[in-house]
């Protein structure tokens, strides 16, 4: 089960990574006529699809089950990626990116149902930590693979390769992915998916009652604000190849390679992050997460300074590799783990809805960032304005994440 979810989610990320790797070539293709503002809008419409998908897929996953939704979403994502390689206009790019990310949005809510069905509560952090590394490992491998292919083929070939590989993954895991232990002739987890022994307060609640319960929860609102900030911090990868090419004079192929260091840092953090998240006390999570986000802000400050200092391409590349690795190392745990564990604990049988709602808030913020980002960086001095905005977002992320962790610890005292 863990292997199926791991490889399947790598497929989602592979298709999503194609547009980031292809971005310099697409913007530089005279036949497309894409400006950076238009490319930002393509990213923004993709994130709009992610928001819609998060709002819908949680309800669908709760009703149809994690297995069906996971496999269907993976298949649609693959088809949209292949279609992207055939497209040739701005409007079609927006539509296909919207469709692809709307389908990909179902991956996380579907996995929340699968994890709740298969694992004991004291393993949630470990399992989510392992699953989260699939996203980052796939980002590393996908960026390196597609970046290498970009040096040998057109940007269209990048989308064909990503879509076909994702389709192969869907076929591979179809036989082995099971919705619940009973489907494999196994007993259920020893403890209910609520966490503590005993029934969850939402066990007998309908969707409307669950939504009202979530709306009255201060922790839900704090987590929404936290995930809005950390999602924006993670989505920096969308503009990163363009930034490295235009500000630091790094070639498109080198920019793709350097960008792969960011998910590598995320991967390294999540290898140990899930284990540490389960082992540290709830009260201890506040300083842990707050300290890591403070370091993320320092990394963004370093990128800001690098844009103002004259560096040779070689020195810029080396400095970027170090900074982006540390940035991924410090921002990933706060993005993946608190929301994922909290949604299963707090949402009970409606965990798919809750994780979808929280994720939708995050991607709504990312959508605004992407639409505005293209406009900002098209202006003189735009890249420095962008980094200033990200730095302020990192500070707000640290404040709200620490606040949430303290409230969560008090609720379980």
N, C-alpha and C positions, 0 to 999 in steps of 0.2 A: 504493500500500500504506500509506504513511504517513498519507495523508488518510483512508483507510478506518478504520484503527485509531484515528485521532484523533477522527473524528466518532462512531464506534461507542462509544468509551469516554465521550464526552460524553453519549451516551444513557444509559449506566449511571448516571452521576452525576446526571443530570436526575431519574430515577425515585427515586434514593436521597435526593435533596435535598427532595423533596416533604414528607416527614414532619417535617423540621426546620423548614421554613417554616410548616407547618400546626400546629405544636405549641402555640403560644399559643391558637389558636382551638379546637383539640381539647380542651385542658385546660379551657378556658372554656365548652365546650358542656355545658349541664346535662343534655342527653339522654344523653350518654356517661358522665358521672359519673367521669371520669378524674382521679385525684390525680396529683401529681408523682411519687410512688412508683410508681404504676401505669404512668405514661408512661416512667419510667426502665426498668421491666421490659420494656415494648414494645421500647425501644431495645436492651436487653440480649438479648432473644430474637433480634432481628435480627442482632446481632453473633454470637450462637451459631450462627446460620445461616451467617454469614460464615466462622466457624471450620470448620464441617463442610464447606462448599464448598471452602475452601482445601485441606483434607486430601484431598478426593476429586478435585478438578478438575485438580490437577497430574498425577496418574496418568492420568486420562482424556485430558488434553491430549497427554501423551506418547504415548498409544496411538492416539488418533483424529485427532490433528493440531490445530493452532491454529485453522484456519478453521472447521471444523465446531463446535468447542466455543464459539468466540467468537459465532457467529451464533445457536446454540441458546440460549446463556445470555442473550443480548440479548433474544430473543423471550420467554423465560420471565419475565425482569425486567419487561418491558412489561405482560404479562398480569397479573402480581401487583400492579403499581401500579394498574391499572384496577380489579381486584377489591378493593383497599384502599378505594377510593372508595365501594364498595357495602356495605362491612362496617359493623357498628354495635355491636360488643361487644369487650370487652377481650381475651378468649381468641382471637377471630378476628384481631384486630389483631396479636397475638403470632405466630400461625401464619403470617399473610401476610407480615409483616416478616421472619420466619425464612426463608420460601420465597424472597422477593425477593432478600435478601442472599446466600442460598446460591447462587442463580443468578449474581448479580453478581460473586461471588467468583471465578468462572472467568475473568473478563476478563483479569486480570494474568498468570496462568499461560499462558493461550492466546496472549497477545501475546509472552511470552518465547519461545515456540516459533516464532512468526512472525518475530521479530527475529533469532533465532539462524539461521533459514533464509535470511533476506534480506540481512543486513548484515555487514560486516567487523568484527572485534573492536575496532579502533581508532575505530569510530563508535558503539559501544554507549552511551557516556555521552551523546553528542549526541542519539542517537535516543531514549533513555529520557528525557532532559531535555525534548525536544519532546513526547513522548507524555504525560509527567507534566503539562505545561501544559494538556493537554486536560481533565484532572481539575479543575484549578483554574479554567480559563476557564469550564468548564461550571458549576462551583459559583457563580462570579460571575454569569453570565448566568441560570442557573436560579434563583438566589435573587432576583435582581432581577425576572425575569419572573414567577415564582410569587408573589413578594411583592406585585407590582402586581396580579396576578389576585386575590389574597386580599382586596384592598380592594374588589373588585367581585363576588366570588362566594363561596360557602361553601367550607369546607375540603375537602369532597368533590370539588368541581370542580377543585381543585388536583391531586388524584391522577388524575382523568380526563385532564386536559391533559397531565400528565407521561407517563402510560402511552401515550397515543395518539401523542405526539411520538416517544417511544422506539421504538414499533412502526414508525413511518414511517422512522426511521433504519435499522432492521434491513432493511427492504425496499430502501432506497436503496443500501446497501453490498453487498447479496447478490451482485450481478453482478460487482462489481469486486474484491472481496477474494479473493486467491489464497493458497493454502497454502505454495507454494514457487516459486522462479523458473521451474522447468521447466514449471509449469502455465501460465505466460505466454510460453513459448518463449524464456526467457532463461537464460544460464549461471548457475551458483551463485556465491556470493561467492568472491573470490580466495583467502581464507584460511579454514581450518576454523573452526567456531564455538567451538573451544576457546580461542582467543586466540593463543598462540604457534603457529608452524608445527609440524606434527607431530600425532600422534594424542593424544587425551585419555585419561587413565588409566581413565576409565569407559566408553570406547567399546565394549568387549566385556563390560561388567558387566550383570548382571540387576538387577532392582529391589531384591532383598534385599541384594546386595553393595553397591549404591549407598547404601542406607540405613545400612548398617554404616559405610561410609566417611564419611558425613556425621556420624554419631554420634560418631566418633572425632576429628572436626575441632574444635579449639578456636575457630577463626574462626567456624564455624557457630553454636556456642553463644553467642559474644559478639554476633554479629549478631542472634540471637534475642532476647537481652536488650535490645539497642539498639532493635530494632524494636518490642518490647513497650512501651518507654517512649515512643518517638516516635509510635506509633499512638495511645496515650492522649492525647498532646499534640495530635494532629490531631483527635481525636474530641471536643474541647472544643466544636466547632461544634454538637453535639447539644443541649447545654444552654444555648448562648449566647443565643438569643432570649429564653428564659425569664429568664436572669440580667439581661439588659438591661432587660426589662420590669419585673421585680420589684425589683431593687436600684437601678437608675438612673432609674426612672420614665419609660422610653421606650415609646411605643406599639408594639403588635405589628407594624404595617406598618413603622415606623421601625426596629424591632429587626431585621426581616428585611433592610432596606436596609443597616444598619450591619454586620450579619453578613457581607454580601457583600464587605466590605473584606478580611476574612481570606483568602479564596481569591484575591482580587486581589493581595495581597502574595505569596502562594505562586506565582502565575502570573509575577509580575515576577522572582522569584528563579530560577525554573526556566528562564526564557528564556535567561539567561546561565549558569545553573548547570551544565547538561550540557556545554557547551563548556568551561567552566572545569575541570570534573571530569576531562575527558580531557586537558587541557593541563597541569594541575598534576602534579607528581611524586606517586608513591604516598606518600612520606614527608611531602609537603606537605599531604596531605589531612587529616592528624590535627589540626594547628592550625586549618586552615580550618573543618572541621566542628565542632570543639570551641568555637571562638570564636563561631560562629553560634548554637550551642545555649546558650551563656552569655548571649547577648543575648536569646534566647527567655525565659530565666528572668527577666531584668530586666523584660521586657514583662508577664509574669504578676505580678511584684511590683507593677507600676504598676496593674494591674487590682485587685489586693488593696487598694492605698491608695485608689483611686477609690471603692471600696465603703464606705470609712470616712469619706470627706470629703463634706460636703453640697455637691452641685453642682446647678445648675439643669438641667432637661432639655436645653436647648440646649448648655450647656457639657459636659454628660456625653456627649452625642451626638458633639460635635467631638473630645473627648479619646479616646473609644472608637474612632473612625475611625482616628486616628493610631496608637494602640497596637496595634489589631488588624492594621493593615497591616504594621507592623514585625514583629509576631509571626509572621504568615504568611511574610514575607520571610526570616526567620531559621530557621524550623523545617522548612520544606518540603524543602530540599536534603538534609538528613540523613535524612529519612523516605523519600524516593523513590530517590535515586541509589545509595548504597552497596549496599543490598540487591539492587537490580535488576541492577546490573553484576556484583556478586559471584556471584549465582546462575547467570548464564550462563557465567561464567568457571570457576567451581568445579564446577558441575553437569554440564557437557557435555551429552550427549544426555538426561540426566535433569534438565535445568534446570527443567522444569515442576514436577517433584516437589519440588525444593529450594526454589524460590520459593514454592510452596504451603505447605510446612512452615514456612518462616520467617514468612510472612504469617499463618499460622494462629496462631503464637505471639503475634504482635502483636494480632490480634483477640481472642484469648482474654483477654489483659490488658484490652483495651478493654471486653469483655463484663463482666468483674468490676467495672470502673470504672463502667459504666453502671447495673448492678444496684445497686451500693452508692451511686452518685451520687444517684439519686432518693430514697433513704432519708436520705442526709446532708442534702440541701438542704431536705427537709421539716421538719428540726429547727430550733430557734432558732439563728441564727448559722450556718446550714448553708452559705451561699454562701462565707463566709470560710474555713470548714473545707475546702470543695472546692478553693478556690484555693491553700490551703496544701499540700494533697495534690498538686496539679499542679506547684507550685513544687519540691517534693521530687523529683517524677518528672523534671523538667527537669534537675536536677543529676545524677541517676543516668544519664540519657540522655547527657549530655556525657561523663561518665566512661567509660561502656562503648563509646561510639562512637569516642572517641580511642584507647582500648585496642585495639579492633578494627582501626582504620586502621594503627596501629603494627605489629600482628601481620601484617597483610596486606602491608605494605611489606617486612617482614623475610622473608616467605615468597617474595617475588618479587625479592629482592636478588640 
